[in-house]
Amino acid sequence: VQLQASGGGLAQAGGSLRLSCAASGNIFPLNVMGWYRQIPGKERDMVAISSKNGSANYSDAVKGRFTISRDDAKNMVYLQMDSLKPEDTAVYYCNLENLGGIWGIHYWGKGTLVTVFS
């Protein structure tokens, strides 16, 4: 599975950015797609994930400001980021988890940097 993310960049606090991620390869019918972010020196944290049945989960830090969506026909996942804050500055990683059997298999794209300035 290959994941290609795009859409990162610079934004002013209060502004918006939209991340996109295209998935290709051996994508299982049952999967979870989402976004994680990492600040240098810290662990990678979940931002938002979306199941194929339409359910979504968000971290408390972004709930109400970020919206995840997916287009399964195109194997795409998006992250609309509104009301950005400087603390949203991080490298954002697209993730796909193939679900089958007992274990899920995670795949990661290269990160895309989001910088929010005040």
N, C-alpha and C positions, 0 to 999 in steps of 0.2 A: 504494500500500500504506500502510495506517495501522497504527500499533502503539500500544497503550495499556497502559502498565505500572502496576502497583499493588503494594502490600505493603511498601514501605519504611517506615522509622521508626526508633525508638530501641530499642536492645537492650543488655543488660549483657554484658560479656565472658564468653564461655562459653555464652552463650545462642544462640537460634535465631531466624531470620526466614525467611519464604518470600515470594519475589517471583513475581508472575504477569504474563504479557503476552499480550494478545489481539491477533491479527493479522487484518486484513480487507483486502479489495480484490483486486488482481490478483496473487495468489500463484501462482507457478509450481509445477508438480508436483514439480520438483526444487529443493530449497531447503535452506538451512542457517539455523537459528535459534539465537540465543544471547544472551549477556549480556557487556557490557563495563562498565568502571567508570573514573571519572576523578576525580582529586583536583585541586582548583584549582591552576593553574600547571603541571600535568603533563599528559602525553599520555594519551589514552584507551587503556586496555589491555584485551585480551581476558581474560575471566574463565572462560567456558565456552561451548562451541558444540556443537550437536547436529545431525547430519545426519538425513535422513529414514530412512536405513537403520538408524538406532539407534546409530551410532557417536558418541562424544563425546570432546571434548578439553578439558582443564582447564589453567589456568595452574599453575605449580608452587606459587604462593602459596596456592592454595585446594584443591589436590588432596588428597583424603581428608577434606575438611571440607564441601565444597559438592557438591551433586548437581543436575545438570540433567536435566529430563525434558520431554517434549512430548506433546501430545494432538493429532494431526493432524486428527482428526475435528472438533475444535473450533478448530483453528488457534491453539492455545495453547502457550506455553512457560513452564516454571517453573524457579525456582532455589531449592532448599532449602539454606539456609545454616546450618550447625551449627558449634559450637565457635568462635563469632565472636571476633575479636580487634579491638582498637582500630584496628589498621592496615587493617581492612576498611572503615573509614569512608570513604565516597565517594558520588558520584552514580552510580547504576547505570542503564545504558541497555540497553534491549531492541533487538536487531538481527535483521533478516531479510535474507538474501542470496538473491535469485532467481538460479538458475543456468540459463543457456541460451547456447549458442554459446560464444564465446571468453571473454567477460567476464561476471563476476557483477555484479549491481546490488544495492547495499546500501540498506536503508531503516532509519531510526532512529526510535525513540519518544522522547518527552520523558523526561528522567531522573527517577528516583525516589531520594530521599536516604536513605541508610542511615548511621546514627550509632551507633557502638559505644563505650560508656564502660566504664572499668575501676572 
